[in-house]
Amino acid sequence: MLEIPESTTIARQLNEIVRGKTICNVIANHSPHKFAFYQGDPKYYETILSGQVIGESIGIGAMIEIFAGDCRIVLGDGANLRYYNNSVNVLSKHQLLLELNDGSILVCSIQMYGAVLAFKTRTNDNKYYLITKEKPSPLNNSFDLTYFSTLLRGESDKLSAKAYLATEQRIPGLGNGVLQDILFHAGIHPKRKMGTIDQKEYTTLFHSVKNTLAEMTGLGGRDTEKDLLGRTGGYKTILSKNTMGKPCPVCGTAIQKSSYLGGAIYWCPTCQPFI
């Protein structure tokens, strides 16, 4: 699933590989998917996107925004975007295909659920897109300790660390995937209530958010996800499906896993005690 490291990495690759190319052919909703969400009727995507020149791409939270002339293409959550030099190895099932003027192709397929939005500039009313555009990214200087502290509310004390960081769009693009290593570096159990975390620990958590996401992004995303070219990311996750049951790299205790709040959580019982 797209989270901050992957959306930022793929946007950078798009700028390096396809910026300046023209969209010649558009196929939307080729393989109908119950949980593929479009902007209006996807049959109109060809009308608005054909002939547009691809401009800048940016990662915004768990979304990738691609400028295309006077239009925007926004892909989010479970949208897997791949680049091909030609049509030989293109996936047969996809939710959006863009053929470019040099014969190369961009293909988007939905994993579980995801957004595949195409629209004229300033006509998108998707609430998740708008919220994501408004809030600062942890990768930017504007996301500082003062801002991070404003996220605390009266009801925050009752929330678990996982719920606090990865729900309600408090930090768009910080999801259950990147959450695991952030909490590991902060020494906080995913189920620990925020009301038990003092100011010193909260400051440590802030630095873990900033530093962990910066490292993940700098290494081209996590090793549990793939980039625009189908390559796994260079960041080796400490806590993930790849490491469950293996020794913690700090203390040697076996890494644990359980289901919590609609997804899996991983933790080291020694380094992240459940207080």
C-alpha positions in Angstrom: 0.0 0.0 0.0 1.2 3.5 -0.7 2.5 5.5 2.2 4.8 8.5 2.4 8.0 6.8 1.4 6.5 5.1 -1.6 4.4 8.0 -2.9 7.5 10.3 -2.6 9.8 7.7 -4.3 7.4 7.0 -7.2 6.7 10.7 -7.8 10.5 11.3 -8.0 10.8 8.5 -10.6 7.9 9.8 -12.6 9.7 13.2 -12.8 12.9 11.5 -14.0 11.3 9.1 -16.5 8.0 10.5 -18.0 7.9 14.2 -17.4 7.5 16.0 -20.7 6.0 13.0 -22.5 2.5 13.2 -24.1 -0.4 11.0 -23.3 -1.5 9.4 -26.6 -4.0 6.8 -25.5 -6.0 6.2 -22.3 -7.8 3.1 -21.1 -9.7 3.4 -17.9 -11.7 0.7 -16.0 -10.5 -2.0 -18.4 -10.8 -4.5 -15.5 -13.7 -3.5 -13.3 -12.8 -3.6 -9.6 -15.4 -3.2 -6.9 -13.1 -1.1 -4.8 -11.5 1.1 -7.5 -12.7 4.6 -6.9 -12.9 7.1 -9.8 -13.6 10.8 -10.2 -17.0 10.6 -12.0 -17.4 8.2 -14.9 -14.0 6.8 -16.0 -15.2 6.6 -19.6 -14.4 10.3 -19.8 -10.8 10.0 -18.7 -9.7 9.5 -22.3 -11.5 12.7 -23.4 -9.7 14.9 -20.8 -6.3 13.2 -20.7 -5.5 12.4 -24.3 -3.0 14.9 -25.7 -2.0 16.2 -22.4 1.7 16.6 -21.6 2.9 15.1 -18.3 4.3 17.7 -16.0 5.5 17.5 -12.4 4.5 14.6 -10.1 4.4 15.0 -6.3 3.9 12.6 -3.4 1.2 13.9 -1.0 0.6 11.6 1.9 -0.5 8.2 0.6 -1.3 9.7 -2.9 0.7 10.4 -6.0 -0.4 13.6 -7.9 0.5 13.8 -11.6 0.1 17.1 -13.4 -1.0 16.6 -17.0 -1.7 19.8 -18.8 -4.8 21.4 -17.3 -5.7 18.1 -15.6 -4.5 16.1 -12.6 -4.2 12.4 -12.1 -4.3 11.3 -8.4 -3.6 7.7 -7.3 -4.0 6.6 -3.8 -3.8 3.8 -1.2 -3.7 0.4 -3.0 -3.0 1.9 -6.4 0.1 0.1 -7.9 1.7 2.2 -10.7 4.2 0.6 -13.0 6.2 1.9 -16.0 7.0 -0.2 -19.1 9.2 0.7 -22.0 6.8 -1.0 -24.4 3.6 -3.1 -24.3 5.3 -6.5 -24.2 5.1 -7.2 -20.5 2.1 -5.0 -19.5 -0.3 -6.4 -17.0 -3.5 -7.7 -18.6 -5.7 -6.5 -15.8 -5.6 -2.8 -14.9 -7.7 0.1 -13.9 -5.8 2.8 -15.8 -3.4 2.6 -18.7 -1.6 5.6 -20.3 0.2 5.1 -23.5 2.9 7.8 -24.1 4.2 9.3 -27.3 7.4 7.3 -27.2 5.6 4.0 -26.9 6.2 3.6 -23.2 3.3 2.9 -20.9 2.1 3.7 -17.4 -0.3 1.1 -15.9 -2.2 1.4 -12.6 -3.8 -1.7 -11.0 -5.6 -1.8 -7.7 -4.5 -4.2 -5.0 -7.3 -4.2 -2.5 -8.9 -0.8 -2.7 -7.6 2.5 -4.1 -8.3 5.8 -5.8 -7.8 6.3 -9.6 -8.8 10.0 -10.0 -8.5 12.1 -13.2 -10.0 15.6 -13.3 -9.6 19.1 -14.5 -7.5 21.3 -12.2 -9.4 22.6 -9.1 -12.5 20.4 -9.7 -11.7 17.5 -7.3 -13.8 17.5 -4.2 -12.4 14.2 -2.7 -12.2 14.9 1.0 -9.1 12.8 1.5 -7.3 14.5 -1.3 -8.2 18.0 0.0 -7.2 17.1 3.6 -3.9 15.7 2.4 -3.1 18.8 0.4 -3.7 21.0 3.4 -1.5 19.3 6.0 2.3 19.5 6.2 4.3 16.3 5.4 6.7 14.9 8.1 9.4 15.2 5.4 9.1 19.0 5.5 10.5 21.5 8.0 7.0 22.8 8.6 6.2 19.5 10.4 8.0 20.4 13.6 7.5 19.6 17.3 5.2 22.6 17.7 2.9 21.3 14.9 3.1 17.7 16.1 2.0 18.8 19.6 -1.1 20.5 18.1 -2.3 17.0 17.1 -2.9 16.2 20.7 -6.5 16.7 21.8 -8.4 16.0 25.0 -9.6 12.7 23.6 -6.1 11.6 22.5 -5.3 10.2 26.0 -7.7 7.3 25.4 -6.3 6.4 22.0 -3.6 3.8 21.5 -0.4 4.8 19.8 -1.4 3.1 16.6 -4.8 4.8 16.5 -3.3 8.2 17.3 -0.7 8.1 14.5 -2.4 6.1 11.8 -6.1 7.1 11.9 -8.4 10.1 11.3 -5.9 11.5 8.7 -3.9 13.2 11.5 -0.8 12.6 9.5 -1.8 11.7 5.9 0.4 9.0 4.5 1.5 7.6 7.8 -0.3 4.3 7.8 -0.1 0.9 9.5 3.0 -0.1 7.4 5.4 2.6 8.4 3.9 2.9 11.8 5.6 -0.3 13.0 9.2 0.9 12.8 8.3 4.4 14.0 7.0 2.9 17.2 9.9 0.5 17.5 12.5 3.4 17.4 10.4 5.3 19.9 10.2 2.2 22.2 6.4 2.4 22.3 4.0 -0.5 22.1 1.3 -0.1 19.4 -1.5 -0.7 22.0 -0.1 1.7 24.6 -2.5 4.5 25.5 -1.3 8.0 24.6 -2.3 9.2 28.1 0.6 7.2 29.5 3.2 8.9 27.3 5.0 11.8 29.0 6.5 14.8 27.2 9.9 13.3 26.9 8.5 10.2 25.3 6.3 12.3 23.0 9.3 14.3 21.9 11.1 11.0 21.2 8.1 9.8 19.2 8.2 13.1 17.1 11.8 12.5 16.2 11.1 8.9 15.3 8.3 10.0 12.9 10.6 12.4 11.2 13.8 10.3 11.1 12.2 7.0 10.3 10.1 8.4 7.4 13.2 10.3 6.1 15.3 7.1 6.1 12.6 5.0 4.4 12.1 7.7 1.7 15.9 8.2 1.2 16.3 4.5 0.6 13.5 4.3 -2.0 10.7 2.9 0.1 10.3 -0.2 2.2 11.3 -3.7 1.3 7.7 -4.8 1.6 6.6 -2.5 -1.3 7.6 -1.8 -4.9 8.5 1.3 -6.9 7.6 2.5 -10.3 9.9 -0.1 -12.0 8.6 -3.0 -9.9 11.7 -3.1 -7.6 11.4 -3.5 -3.9 12.5 -0.6 -1.7 15.9 -0.4 -0.2 14.8 0.2 3.4 14.9 -3.1 5.4 12.0 -3.1 7.7 12.6 -4.0 11.4 9.0 -4.9 12.1 7.0 -6.4 9.2 5.8 -9.6 7.6 9.4 -10.1 6.6 10.7 -10.2 10.2 7.9 -11.7 12.2 9.3 -14.4 14.6 12.9 -13.4 13.9 15.2 -12.0 16.6 14.9 -8.3 17.4 18.1 -6.6 16.1 18.6 -4.8 19.4 17.8 -7.4 22.1 17.3 -10.7 20.3 13.8 -11.2 21.6 11.4 -12.8 19.0 9.3 -10.3 17.1 5.6 -10.7 17.8 2.5 -10.2 15.7 -1.2 -9.9 16.3 -4.3 -8.3 14.8 -5.4 -5.0 16.1 -7.7 -2.2 14.7 -8.2 -3.8 11.4 -4.6 -4.7 10.6 -1.5 -6.5 11.8 0.8 -5.0 14.4 4.4 -6.1 15.1 6.5 -5.4 18.2 9.4 -6.4 20.3 8.1 -7.4 23.8 11.4 -6.2 25.4 12.1 -3.0 23.5 8.4 -2.0 23.4 6.8 -3.1 26.7 3.0 -2.8 27.0 2.7 -0.4 29.9 
